[in-house]
Amino acid sequence: MADIDVTPEVASVEISNPPALSLRIRAVLEAAPDDAALLVGDRVLPWSWLGQAVADLDGVCSRAGTHRVGIVLRNRPATFAALVATIATGREVVILSPFHGDVALEEDLRQLAPGVVVADPEDLDRPRVPEAAAAVAAVVVRTGTDRALTVPTDVPRGGGGSAPDGTAVLMVTSGTTGKPKRVRLGYTELAAALTAAGTPVEETEIRIRSRPAILWASLVHIGGLYFALANVASGQPTALLERFEVEPWAELVRRTRPKVIGLPPAALRMVLRSDLPPDAFAGVLTATSGTAALDPDDADRFRERFGIPILATYGATEFAGAVASWDLALHEEWGDRKRGSVGRPHRGITMRVVDPESGEPLPAGATGLLEARGPQLPQRGWVRTTDLASLDTDGFLYIHGRIDDVINRGGFKIVPSVIEEALEAHPAVRDASAVGLPDERLGQVPVAAVTLLPDAPATTPADLRAFLAERLARYHLPTEIRIVDALPRTPSLKVSRPDVVALFHT
């Protein structure tokens, strides 16, 4: 592995009224500057490399008089460093997605008007981006290699811009059910979310670890961003991958030997379909799974094959991370009896299930809309989600889909997961997604897209419909089933329902 030695030119940065998370990150960066902080391929980057980015970004923002930093955030070392630097200086990260088209990226720049824009050269040179940055008078900072941020020599002195309002990140949701929207994550809420999951935000003792945590979830989305900050605040190195591919990821697991691996359902199924041997994850104690509903059968198959339990989690971008999950001790005690649950609420989080129409609390075991409250939520008091859920008498949470996914077929309410689970029970089906299409007579009708296993026998939509007819109520039966090569997914590997709908308009 090649080590890069970087000595920060600026030893310290003055921060006015720094949030606790900022102080924690700066303390970690200064604790063992020569130790490994990032592993990317054969490169090993020390904590001082991140510390240099903090000093560089602070200098640019201070001169420009801005607290709002837009980052076209890829899973690459330099933009990772820009994210850490923005939080370390108590400023606001504006997430700009590299997965957006040129027009969408231009619109975000013009509407959100960051005072500084950090991006790789390939993104800064995209059509319309330079003009959009110039239109909002943003200082453009290109990323580099030996040094994360290439500081411009002609940064104009600004007048201070708008006052900080406690925002840590202006996040973008994944857009799995509709157009992505912006979500504000405050420093207070983000620190509460990290603390609830065991990250020592408020502690003064610093422990720099040697064993890295693997991170491949996109930094654009909460799963990636949360763990990037959690790793740094915990003093844990990050082994960074740009995307999930089974063999490179598995080789990194073998090389770094983490205790915990992260596998959302889509990635978990990719691993199950691979040729990895049963001992591929020697030394791994457990795997966590979030972002989408975890099929208990997949969790069972993974444990039977690799000997590793899967611990489901539940969270949302608006919650700055997870608000319910399993831990290993809880799973060992309750796992078999609470199959399909996403665990119990985190410390400080209270949950209840309410009737979608009246808002009245429902008894244990009843399905309704989930409400939660706690310090990491965006407002005080009960926050209503769009998730259909139930809580049992032992406080375990079960998620049954989303109210905004529900298909209303002439007054009959259809939860898509009912159709999807039935389709996935067919021996030829790999994945399935059910969505609603407009219908003049009934309002909506269900349709479904499926992918087949590569070695599956010849299977037609008519075969699948006949299979469903034996298992579902008639009003659940899709009016059309399409067999496709792949289901459209977001960068976080969730199925994109708007794109599934688009399949039926082509």
Helices and strands as residue ranges (DSSP letters): E 2-3, H 20-31, E 36-40, E 43-46, H 47-64, E 68-72, H 77-88, E 92-96, H 102-112, E 116-119, H 121-124, H 129-135, E 139-143, E 149-150, E 167-172, E 182-186, H 187-196, E 213-215, H 222-233, E 238-240, H 246-256, E 260-262, H 265-272, E 286-289, H 296-306, E 310-316, G 317-319, E 321-325, H 328-334, E 344-345, E 350-354, E 368-373, E 383-391, E 397-402, G 403-405, E 407-409, E 412-414, H 416-424, E 429-439, E 443-452, H 461-469, G 474-476, E 480-483, H 497-503
